[in-house]
């Protein structure tokens, strides 16, 4: 029992440390140091207040504990023999580390899309997901601002992953880091995609901060985490997304020529 509590404590410190470090850096740059310089990048004109930030940090601290517990369960000795976790780096080619990282993100995107849609069911929304949607104008602190039941559902993806494919702990660590950075970007409240992104095929596939911000404004549509793919297949992408993205980029760069060959 003492070892279990120690493992949970270390996992919690790692999770909440990641939260405060990464979300804190983005918050420092965009909300404290350079808000006037980056005003053109602001997706919504209004600003969230200190009470919103404190609420989000409180919920995120609880979520960090829940996510840490879920990670410990996924890596526990009790289920290790039934999972695909491996610790010998030579058990698989070294290229499997980046490939498996990409696959974990793809699995997570699918998992998140359907979990997210379920949480928007009227019988679940008010008791769980509404906590996250109190942040209608999200900030980096919103990233882990969940009801504890939603935090369990969010963290359960780690258990899904270790049963889905061979994964080294390095891959899981990179997954946790990269997924959180993308999560913070989605809740940033500022658009930072480069000028030419709109005219690439990646625009048709990859989510942007504008994409997820619209979900927080409208509460419906744009359920995907990393990609637009599931929303486009299931016809749940908000019809105003592309228009809003173009408005944001014109706000940043002026009138743009848009290549419609990808539309």
C-alpha positions in Angstrom: 0.0 0.0 0.0 2.8 2.4 0.9 4.5 1.7 -2.5 1.2 2.3 -4.3 0.7 5.7 -2.5 4.3 6.7 -3.3 3.7 5.8 -7.0 0.5 7.8 -7.2 2.2 10.7 -5.4 5.1 10.8 -8.0 2.7 10.4 -10.9 0.5 13.3 -9.5 3.5 15.5 -9.1 4.6 14.7 -12.7 1.1 15.4 -14.1 0.4 18.6 -12.2 4.0 19.8 -12.8 3.4 19.3 -16.5 0.2 21.2 -16.3 1.6 24.2 -14.5 4.8 24.3 -16.6 3.3 24.0 -20.1 0.0 25.8 -19.5 1.9 28.3 -17.4 4.4 29.1 -20.1 1.6 29.7 -22.7 -0.4 31.7 -20.2 2.6 33.8 -19.3 3.4 34.6 -23.0 -0.1 35.2 -24.3 -2.0 36.5 -21.3 0.6 38.4 -19.2 3.6 39.4 -21.2 2.4 40.1 -24.7 -1.5 40.4 -24.8 -1.4 43.7 -26.7 1.2 42.5 -29.2 -0.9 39.4 -29.8 -4.3 41.0 -29.9 -4.8 40.2 -33.5 -4.4 36.5 -32.6 -7.2 36.6 -30.0 -10.1 34.5 -31.1 -12.7 36.0 -28.9 -12.7 39.7 -28.1 -13.7 39.3 -24.5 -11.2 38.2 -21.8 -11.7 35.5 -19.2 -11.3 36.8 -15.6 -9.3 35.7 -12.6 -12.3 33.8 -11.2 -12.4 31.7 -14.3 -8.7 31.0 -14.1 -8.9 30.0 -10.4 -11.9 27.7 -11.1 -10.0 26.0 -14.0 -6.9 25.5 -11.9 -8.8 24.0 -9.0 -10.6 21.5 -11.3 -7.4 20.8 -13.2 -5.6 20.0 -9.9 -8.3 17.4 -9.1 -8.1 16.1 -12.7 -4.3 15.8 -12.4 -4.7 13.4 -9.5 -7.3 11.3 -11.3 -5.2 11.2 -14.4 -2.2 10.1 -12.4 -4.2 7.3 -10.8 -5.4 6.1 -14.2 -1.8 6.1 -15.5 -0.6 4.0 -12.5 -3.4 1.5 -13.1 -2.4 1.3 -16.8 1.2 0.5 -15.8 0.5 -1.6 -12.7 2.0 -5.0 -12.2 -1.4 -6.5 -11.7 -2.3 -6.0 -15.4 1.2 -5.7 -16.9 1.2 -9.4 -18.0 -2.0 -8.8 -20.0 -0.8 -5.6 -21.8 1.6 -4.9 -24.6 4.0 -2.8 -22.5 7.7 -3.7 -23.0 10.7 -2.3 -21.3 13.5 -3.7 -23.4 14.3 -1.0 -26.1 15.7 -3.8 -28.3 12.5 -5.8 -28.3 11.2 -3.7 -31.2 13.1 -1.5 -33.8 13.9 1.9 -32.5 11.7 3.4 -35.3 8.7 1.9 -33.6 8.9 4.6 -30.9 7.9 7.5 -33.2 5.5 5.3 -35.2 3.8 4.0 -32.1 3.6 7.6 -30.8 1.7 8.6 -34.0 -0.6 5.6 -33.6 -1.3 6.4 -30.0 -2.4 9.9 -31.0 -4.6 8.4 -33.8 -6.2 6.0 -31.3 -6.7 8.8 -28.8 -8.3 11.0 -31.4 -10.9 8.3 -32.2 -11.4 7.5 -28.5 -11.8 11.2 -27.6 -14.3 12.0 -30.4 -16.7 9.3 -29.4 -16.2 9.9 -25.6 -16.8 13.6 -26.2 -20.0 13.0 -28.1 -21.3 10.7 -25.4 -20.5 13.4 -22.8 -22.6 15.8 -24.7 -25.7 13.6 -24.3 -28.3 15.6 -22.4 -28.3 13.0 -19.5 -24.6 13.3 -19.0 -23.7 16.8 -20.0 -25.1 18.6 -16.9 -23.6 16.2 -14.4 -20.1 15.9 -16.0 -19.1 17.9 -19.1 -20.7 21.1 -18.0 -17.7 21.8 -15.7 -15.4 22.0 -18.7 -17.9 24.1 -20.7 -18.1 26.7 -17.9 -15.1 28.0 -19.8 -16.9 29.5 -22.8 -13.7 31.6 -23.4 -11.0 29.0 -22.8 -7.4 29.6 -21.7 -4.4 27.3 -21.2 -5.7 26.6 -17.7 -8.9 25.1 -19.2 -6.9 22.1 -20.5 -7.5 19.8 -17.5 -10.6 21.6 -16.1 -12.9 18.5 -15.9 -15.5 17.0 -13.6 -13.7 14.1 -11.8 -15.9 11.6 -13.7 -14.9 13.1 -17.0 -11.2 13.0 -15.8 -11.7 9.2 -15.3 -13.0 8.9 -18.8 -10.2 11.1 -20.2 -7.5 9.1 -18.3 -8.9 5.7 -19.3 -7.4 6.1 -22.8 -4.1 5.1 -21.2 -5.6 1.7 -20.3 -7.0 1.4 -23.8 -3.5 2.1 -25.3 -1.6 -0.4 -23.3 -4.0 -3.1 -24.5 -4.0 -1.9 -28.1 -0.4 -2.1 -29.2 3.2 -2.7 -28.0 4.3 0.5 -26.2 7.5 1.4 -24.4 7.2 3.7 -21.4 9.2 6.3 -23.4 6.3 6.3 -25.9 3.7 6.7 -23.2 5.7 9.6 -21.7 6.0 11.3 -25.1 2.3 10.6 -25.7 1.3 12.3 -22.4 3.6 15.3 -23.2 2.6 15.8 -26.9 -1.1 15.3 -26.3 -1.1 17.9 -23.5 0.8 20.4 -25.6 -1.8 20.0 -28.3 -4.6 20.2 -25.7 -3.2 23.5 -24.5 -3.0 24.9 -28.0 -6.7 23.9 -28.5 -7.7 25.9 -25.5 -5.2 28.7 -26.0 -7.7 31.3 -27.0 -5.3 32.6 -29.6 -4.7 31.4 -33.2 -1.1 30.8 -34.0 -1.2 28.7 -37.2 1.1 30.1 -39.9 -0.2 32.2 -42.8 0.1 29.5 -45.5 -1.6 26.7 -43.5 -5.0 27.4 -45.0 -3.8 26.5 -48.5 -2.3 23.1 -47.5 -4.0 19.7 -47.4 -3.2 19.7 -43.6 -5.9 22.3 -43.1 -8.4 19.7 -44.2 -7.2 17.2 -41.6 -5.7 19.0 -38.6 -7.6 20.9 -35.9 -6.7 24.4 -34.9 -7.3 26.5 -31.8 -10.1 28.3 -33.7 -11.7 24.8 -34.3 -11.9 23.9 -30.6 -12.7 27.5 -29.5 -15.8 27.4 -31.6 -16.9 24.3 -29.7 -16.6 26.1 -26.4 -18.6 29.0 -27.8 -21.4 27.0 -29.4 -21.3 23.8 -27.3 -22.1 21.7 -30.4 -20.0 20.3 -33.2 -16.2 20.1 -33.5 -15.9 17.2 -31.1 -12.5 16.0 -32.4 -9.2 16.5 -30.5 -6.4 16.5 -33.0 -8.1 16.0 -36.3 -11.1 17.2 -38.3 -11.5 13.7 -39.8 -14.2 12.2 -37.5 -16.2 15.4 -37.4 -16.2 15.6 -41.2 -17.1 11.9 -41.6 -19.9 12.1 -39.0 -21.0 15.6 -40.3 -20.6 17.1 -36.8 -18.2 19.9 -37.9 -19.7 23.3 -37.1 -20.7 25.0 -40.4 -19.1 28.2 -39.3 -15.6 26.8 -38.7 -13.9 27.5 -42.0 -15.5 31.0 -42.2 -14.3 31.7 -38.6 -10.8 30.5 -39.4 -10.6 32.7 -42.5 -11.8 35.6 -40.4 -9.1 35.0 -37.9 -6.4 34.8 -40.4 -7.5 37.9 -42.2 -7.6 39.6 -38.8 -3.9 38.6 -38.4 -2.5 38.9 -41.9 -5.0 41.1 -43.8 -7.0 39.9 -46.9 -5.7 36.5 -48.0 -5.9 34.7 -51.2 -7.5 31.3 -50.4 -6.7 28.3 -52.6 -10.1 26.6 -52.9 -8.7 23.4 -54.5 -8.8 21.7 -51.0 -12.3 22.8 -50.1 
